[in-house]
Amino acid sequence: MIEERLRRRNFIVQTIFDNWIYVLVVIFLWRFPYLVADWTDSVADPPRRAFGESAFWQSVMIEAFLLAILAMSYNLMLGFTGLISLGHASFFGIGVYSIAILMTQYGRSYESAILVALGIGVMVSLLWAVAAFRLKGVYFALFTLAFAEILFRMARLSVFRDLTGGDDGITRDVPDWINPIKNRLQLYNVTLVCFVFIFLLIRRLMNSPTGQVLIALRDNPTRAETLGFNIHLYKTASIVLSGTIGTLAGIIHITLNSQAEPRTLGLDRTVDPLIMTLIGGLGTNPGPVMGAGFLRIGEHFLRTPELAVDLNFLIYRYQTTINSENYWALALGVIFIIFVLAIPYGMVGSINKTWVEARRWMRRYLYNPLVRRFPRISVYVQPISGEPPAYAQALAQKLPPMALPQWLIAHPMGVINTVTLLIPVLVGLAMWDWRPAASWLLFFILLSIPFRLGLLLLNIPELIYLVAVVLAGGATVLLSDGSDMNQAVAVVIGIVAAVILLIGSIPVHRFLRSMAQTTLGRLWVTSGS
């Protein structure tokens, strides 16, 4: 039925529906340096874009773009093809060191060095593809990890110091036209173009028959091979494209930082895109982008020397300061645990699920009542909805609205989260400052704790997960201390957390919620009659 509705939609309307959010985001990112300059600088002077807050945020966004490109390349291999890689930093480091070595040791120009670096990335990708012919699953993952570790050790060995610079690395300036110091806005625009191009390329690929075959390889490679597809060819194409994109991310990195270091080949550069992909949404197009932006901007705010949170609201009449500069690694671990347990499908999956629920709510409480009262609306909305007017009118008469108290009881956590997030967002937009929004967000989180605890008491499995997460976080904090006693206690707490996760319980909330909905439904029908 949904496919038929989409076919009945107007082509222009369908195109707008599919791409409007991307067009708005690209326009916003293109104008972002100018908007920051307008918000932060009082002098309307074009050079303001090269200094102050605008230049700083250009650097932050360039890093977010290159991390998003790296995460998209990782998602292409893991999320869409199902190939587990623990050495994706190899391609990133190859892009970094190839540019540095070619320009420093061999005197190549920046433009020719880019082409050679991409060619090296393709050759290494082909080597990985050959390994993928023989190795599967965890064995291929261990191969990629060993490959990346070999490159990491080679970059630090004294034997190759004349070539790689050892632990000190290589420092090399890039041409003036893209130099981040002399022409940062140009580098921002070039990185934005690369980011948009890679996103559209992967999106078009995954919507093509080739992308559907890659998904089939991920879900059931044996069946795909039985259907006659050359799985080795498709795996090779996926690995080569993923490796080339990862190499491009490394090229952008050295262009921004002008230095090649061994840590660009380290495990961090593999873990970062993995976490970004899982947090954003594995196997989705916008997921790695959202994960990269969320973590990079979140890291910026948490790494500030003093994160002042003004608590001047209602009964909280004091100010406090949180020194969060050294807690980013701990915060990242906690964020990852929470996302894995509470949001297993990532940010994009949760947004899609919320959007489906929101459309159902709008259908039942807004569109259907309007169609029942004004049937001609279904005729005017047909190019957008794709529904025949007769079908929309019959459906509106068939599905009466649910009583609002019933809806509140059916989705209590959704109501709490909506209030908790909506009001701080409105305050932030009204005052155009993130600090009041953070204050109100903290206040509503504290205010909603009793309601959340009440729901947790009715939902025993969620309470179990919460206790396990708290215990795991405590074990992580104790492990960061070097004393043997704390480490022993941390091991015990970790074992207790694992045991708690294995314990199940009776979902009492389902029985109580069903009984309340049934009672309210009968009262609604009685009052209506």
Helices and strands as residue ranges (DSSP letters): H 2-8, H 11-40, G 46-50, H 52-75, I 76-80, H 89-104, H 110-134, H 138-156, G 158-160, H 161-164, G 166-168, E 170-171, G 176-178, H 184-206, H 209-219, H 221-226, H 231-257, E 259-260, G 262-265, H 268-280, H 287-302, E 307-310, E 319-322, H 328-342, H 346-362, I 363-367, H 368-373, H 377-385, H 389-398, H 404-410, H 412-431, H 434-458, H 460-479, H 484-502, H 508-528
